[in-house]
Each structure stands twice: as C-alpha cells, then as structure tokens.
Amino acid sequence: MSESLQGWSNLDPVKLNYYEICKLIAEHDVLFDSFKTNQTYTHILEHVDYDLGKEYLDIIIRYPTELLGKIIQHVELIKSNDLYGGPIKFNYPIFGDVSPTTLRYTKVLMDILSQGFNLENKDVVEIGGGYGGQCLILSKFFNFKSYTILDLETTNLLQKKYLSKHGVEVKTTTLGKVELKEYDFVMSNYAFSELKKKTQEEYLNKIIRNSKSGYFQINPDASECYQRNELIDIFSSFNKAFFFEDQPMSRRYPNNFTFTFGDR
C-alpha cells in the first residue's frame, strides 16, 4: 500500500477506491471527460450540491465591493474550471452556469485576497490539491514563482493532467519526496486535518512551520487526527495567527474553523 495513502485517517474502502480511480481517470480520456460525476470519485470530491453552492455565493457577494468587482471582472476565467471533467452546473446570479465546487474555490480565493495575502511571484505549496481546481482559480489572479501540490501518487497524476489542459505549470509530489525548503505560502482545504497525527506532525515540521504564511480550512472530526482544541493550541504559536469561522461549513460542522498566519 502507498505510504502516503497510509497517512489518511480512518482508511476505508471508499478512500481506497478513490486512490485507484484517480489513476484510471488520469490514464483514460473517456473517464477523464466525466470524472466530476464519477460516483467513485465524488464520494471524496466534487460533491458540493446546489444549496451549498448558493451558500458560498451568498458569502461571495457580501465581500467588499472592490473585491467583488475583481471577481466579476474575472468570472469567465474562473468558470474555466468547469471546462473539463463534465461537472454538474447550475445557474447562479453573477456567475451564470457554474459548478458549485467552482463557487467554493472562489470563496477560498476571496478569503485569501481579503486577508491581504499576495501570491504574486511566490513559492506556494498546497497540501491535498484535489484535481487541481483551487490551484487553477488562484492562477487566474496570481503569477506564481512556483506551485507545488503534495498529495497521493495517483491524485498527483490527475492534477498534472488536469492543470496541463489549462496550461498551468505545477509541481506534483508526495510529502516523502518533496523538496524541503522555505515556502512563501502554504494552504490546505481540509486535507491536512484529515490526516493521522503522525502525518500531520510530518507536515507541521517539514512544511508548515517552515512557511512564511498560510491559509487552512480545518474539519477536525476524524478520530485519528488532532482535534479542534489541539490544533488551535498548535496554531496559536504561529506568527500573526488568526482564526475565523469556516463559513458556511461551520454552520453544518461546528468544530470547523479557518486559520491564517504570517505576514501579508
């Protein structure tokens, strides 16, 4: 079994099937063309429904006018995330036909912008990158010096294929093989908080504590992971640590939170 897969908490057949399907999707165009509706894949990702998408949109439109204006100007670029993989799309105000997942990635982008982070010409590392959608949307607003995604070996294959379709250059690797250096910005949308404590410690010591700044969405409910209070204690020692609600998910999962740190 993959060493990186063993770091995932509460490993079960759903996660094992996800590991296998990512490799098949990356290798076979017929699966790639519709992977965002593949039931084996959507057990783990691409399962944001219309109502949750509407909640993300409601948050997006409440951001300051200047920031919302930037998003409106780039709507078509943002919606390019829906060009591949055959996602389910709905009609929403401002965006038109768009997948709810793309709205979620847009909300994360706005969190990062509103917190004053500038990723222009920065070395960025993402822990758990899905199929690369968050990277893609961030790339519409920033020209990175480098962007590295740390994930499972098979999801690395899918990320590489997906982002290459969009002309986005990315490094994909695992924690065991990553270049250890000081990154300018580290981020993770839930993936870090779903790892076993031992693997979380590896990420903390090798990547997170050696990064200048970062953004994390945290869902600390798995039994083999650091829990909410433990993570808050750990993160509180970080430079300019700031915690806020993981909207809209904290309304559904009260233990969720969002954490940022470092210089803006």
C-alpha positions as CSV (number, residue, x, y, z in Angstrom):
1,M,0.0,0.0,0.0
2,S,1.1,3.5,-0.7
3,E,2.9,5.2,2.2
4,S,1.1,8.5,1.5
5,L,-2.3,6.6,1.5
6,Q,-1.5,5.1,4.9
7,G,-1.3,8.7,6.3
8,W,-5.0,9.2,5.6
9,S,-7.1,8.8,8.8
10,N,-9.9,6.2,9.1
11,L,-8.8,4.5,5.9
12,D,-11.8,2.6,4.4
13,P,-12.9,1.1,1.0
14,V,-14.3,4.5,-0.2
15,K,-10.8,6.1,0.2
16,L,-9.1,3.0,-1.4
17,N,-11.4,3.2,-4.3
18,Y,-10.7,6.9,-4.7
19,Y,-7.0,6.2,-4.8
20,E,-7.5,3.7,-7.6
21,I,-10.0,5.7,-9.6
22,C,-7.7,8.8,-9.8
23,K,-5.1,6.7,-11.6
24,L,-7.6,5.4,-14.0
25,I,-9.0,8.8,-14.7
26,A,-5.5,10.2,-15.4
27,E,-4.8,7.3,-17.8
28,H,-8.0,7.1,-19.7
29,D,-9.6,10.1,-21.5
30,V,-13.0,8.5,-21.5
31,L,-13.0,8.6,-17.7
32,F,-11.3,12.0,-17.5
33,D,-14.1,13.6,-19.6
34,S,-16.7,12.8,-17.0
35,F,-14.7,12.3,-13.8
36,K,-16.5,15.1,-11.9
37,T,-19.7,13.0,-11.9
38,N,-18.0,9.6,-11.4
39,Q,-19.6,8.2,-8.3
40,T,-16.4,6.6,-7.0
41,Y,-14.6,9.9,-7.3
42,T,-17.5,12.1,-5.9
43,H,-17.6,10.2,-2.6
44,I,-14.4,12.2,-1.8
45,L,-14.6,15.3,-4.0
46,E,-16.9,17.3,-6.3
47,H,-20.0,16.7,-4.2
48,V,-21.0,20.3,-3.4
49,D,-24.7,20.5,-4.2
50,Y,-26.8,23.4,-5.4
51,D,-27.9,24.6,-2.0
52,L,-24.3,24.6,-0.6
53,G,-23.2,26.4,-3.7
54,K,-25.8,29.0,-3.0
55,E,-24.4,29.5,0.5
56,Y,-21.0,30.0,-1.0
57,L,-22.4,32.6,-3.4
58,D,-24.2,34.4,-0.6
59,I,-20.8,34.8,1.2
60,I,-19.0,35.9,-2.0
61,I,-21.5,38.7,-2.7
62,R,-21.1,40.0,0.9
63,Y,-17.4,40.8,0.4
64,P,-16.5,44.5,-0.1
65,T,-17.5,46.0,-3.4
66,E,-13.9,46.4,-4.6
67,L,-13.1,42.8,-4.0
68,L,-16.3,41.5,-5.5
69,G,-15.7,43.7,-8.6
70,K,-12.4,41.9,-9.2
71,I,-14.3,38.6,-9.2
72,I,-17.0,39.8,-11.5
73,Q,-14.3,41.0,-14.0
74,H,-12.8,37.5,-14.0
75,V,-15.9,35.4,-14.0
76,E,-15.2,33.7,-17.3
77,L,-11.7,32.9,-16.3
78,I,-13.0,31.4,-13.0
79,K,-15.6,29.4,-14.9
80,S,-12.8,27.8,-16.9
81,N,-12.5,25.3,-14.0
82,D,-15.7,23.8,-15.4
83,L,-14.3,23.1,-18.9
84,Y,-13.0,19.6,-18.2
85,G,-14.4,16.7,-16.2
86,G,-18.0,17.2,-17.0
87,P,-19.2,18.8,-13.8
88,I,-22.8,19.4,-12.9
89,K,-23.6,23.1,-13.3
90,F,-26.4,25.3,-12.1
91,N,-27.5,28.8,-12.9
92,Y,-26.5,31.3,-10.2
93,P,-26.6,35.1,-10.1
94,I,-23.5,36.9,-11.3
95,F,-21.8,33.6,-12.5
96,G,-24.5,32.1,-14.7
97,D,-24.0,28.4,-15.3
98,V,-21.2,27.2,-13.0
99,S,-20.5,24.3,-10.8
100,P,-21.0,24.7,-7.0
101,T,-17.4,23.5,-6.5
102,T,-16.1,26.4,-8.5
103,L,-18.0,28.7,-6.2
104,R,-16.4,27.1,-3.2
105,Y,-12.9,27.6,-4.7
106,T,-13.8,31.2,-5.5
107,K,-14.8,31.8,-1.9
108,V,-11.4,30.5,-0.8
109,L,-9.7,32.8,-3.2
110,M,-11.7,35.7,-1.7
111,D,-10.7,34.7,1.8
112,I,-7.1,34.8,0.7
113,L,-7.5,38.2,-1.0
114,S,-9.5,39.7,1.9
115,Q,-6.8,38.6,4.4
116,G,-4.3,40.6,2.4
117,F,-2.1,37.8,1.0
118,N,-0.4,38.4,-2.3
119,L,0.8,35.3,-4.0
120,E,2.4,37.1,-6.9
121,N,5.9,35.6,-7.7
122,K,5.7,33.4,-4.6
123,D,6.5,29.8,-3.9
124,V,3.2,28.3,-3.0
125,V,2.6,24.8,-1.6
126,E,-0.8,23.1,-1.2
127,I,-1.4,20.1,1.0
128,G,-4.0,17.9,-0.8
129,G,-4.9,19.5,-4.1
130,G,-8.0,17.5,-5.2
131,Y,-7.9,17.6,-9.0
132,G,-6.1,21.0,-9.1
133,G,-9.2,23.2,-9.2
134,Q,-8.0,25.6,-6.4
135,C,-4.6,26.0,-8.0
136,L,-6.3,26.8,-11.3
137,I,-8.5,29.5,-9.9
138,L,-5.7,31.1,-7.9
139,S,-3.6,31.0,-11.1
140,K,-6.1,33.4,-12.7
141,F,-5.2,36.1,-10.2
142,F,-1.5,35.4,-9.5
143,N,1.6,34.5,-11.4
144,F,3.4,32.2,-9.0
145,K,7.1,31.7,-8.8
146,S,6.2,28.0,-8.2
147,Y,3.2,26.0,-7.1
148,T,3.6,22.6,-5.5
149,I,0.8,20.2,-4.7
150,L,1.5,17.5,-2.0
151,D,-0.9,14.6,-2.3
152,L,-1.3,10.9,-3.1
153,E,0.7,9.5,-6.0
154,T,-2.4,8.8,-8.1
155,T,-4.0,12.2,-7.4
156,N,-0.7,13.8,-8.5
157,L,-1.2,12.2,-11.9
158,L,-4.7,13.6,-12.2
159,Q,-3.6,17.1,-11.0
160,K,-0.8,17.1,-13.6
161,K,-3.2,16.1,-16.4
162,Y,-6.0,18.5,-15.4
163,L,-3.7,21.5,-14.9
164,S,-1.8,20.8,-18.1
165,K,-5.1,21.0,-20.0
166,H,-5.3,24.6,-18.7
167,G,-1.7,25.4,-19.4
168,V,-0.8,25.7,-15.7
169,E,2.6,24.6,-14.7
170,V,2.6,22.8,-11.4
171,K,4.9,20.5,-9.3
172,T,3.1,17.5,-8.0
173,T,4.7,15.2,-5.5
174,T,4.3,13.4,-2.1
175,L,5.4,14.5,1.3
176,G,8.1,11.9,1.2
177,K,9.6,13.2,-2.0
178,V,9.0,17.0,-1.7
179,E,11.9,19.5,-1.8
180,L,12.3,20.7,1.7
181,K,12.7,24.5,1.7
182,E,11.1,27.7,3.0
183,Y,7.8,28.3,1.1
184,D,6.2,31.7,0.9
185,F,2.6,30.4,1.4
186,V,1.2,27.1,2.4
187,M,-2.5,26.2,2.2
188,S,-4.9,23.3,2.6
189,N,-8.6,22.9,2.1
190,Y,-9.4,20.3,4.7
191,A,-6.8,17.7,3.6
192,F,-4.4,18.4,6.4
193,S,-7.0,18.0,9.1
194,E,-8.0,14.6,7.7
195,L,-4.5,13.0,8.2
196,K,-3.3,10.9,11.0
197,K,-1.5,12.7,13.8
198,K,1.9,11.2,12.8
199,T,1.5,12.5,9.2
200,Q,0.1,15.9,10.5
201,E,3.3,16.2,12.6
202,E,5.4,15.5,9.5
203,Y,3.7,18.2,7.6
204,L,4.0,20.6,10.5
205,N,7.7,20.0,10.9
206,K,8.7,19.8,7.3
207,I,6.4,22.2,5.5
208,I,4.0,24.3,7.6
209,R,6.4,25.6,10.3
210,N,8.9,26.4,7.5
211,S,6.5,28.5,5.5
212,K,6.2,32.3,5.9
213,S,2.4,32.4,5.8
214,G,-0.6,30.2,5.2
215,Y,-4.3,29.5,4.9
216,F,-6.1,26.4,6.2
217,Q,-9.7,25.2,6.3
218,I,-9.9,22.7,9.1
219,N,-12.5,20.0,9.7
220,P,-11.1,18.2,12.8
221,D,-13.6,15.4,13.3
222,A,-11.7,12.2,12.4
223,S,-10.7,10.1,15.4
224,E,-7.1,9.5,14.4
225,C,-6.3,13.2,13.8
226,Y,-5.5,16.2,16.0
227,Q,-8.8,17.6,17.3
228,R,-10.0,21.2,17.3
229,N,-8.6,22.3,20.6
230,E,-5.3,20.6,19.9
231,L,-4.9,22.2,16.5
232,I,-5.8,25.7,17.9
233,D,-3.2,25.2,20.6
234,I,-0.6,24.3,18.0
235,F,-1.5,27.1,15.6
236,S,-1.8,29.8,18.2
237,S,2.0,29.9,18.5
238,F,2.4,30.8,14.8
239,N,3.3,34.3,13.7
240,K,0.2,36.5,13.4
241,A,-2.2,33.6,13.9
242,F,-5.8,34.4,13.1
243,F,-8.9,32.2,13.5
244,F,-12.3,32.7,12.0
245,E,-15.4,30.7,11.1
246,D,-15.2,28.3,8.2
247,Q,-18.3,29.6,6.6
248,P,-20.7,28.2,5.5
249,M,-19.4,24.8,6.7
250,S,-19.1,25.7,10.4
251,R,-22.9,26.0,10.4
252,R,-23.1,22.3,9.5
253,Y,-20.0,21.2,11.3
254,P,-19.5,23.4,14.4
255,N,-15.9,22.2,15.0
256,N,-14.7,23.5,11.6
257,F,-12.6,26.7,11.5
258,T,-10.3,28.6,9.2
259,F,-6.8,29.6,10.2
260,T,-4.3,32.0,8.7
261,F,-0.8,33.1,9.7
262,G,2.2,35.1,8.7
263,D,2.9,38.4,7.1
264,R,0.6,39.9,4.5
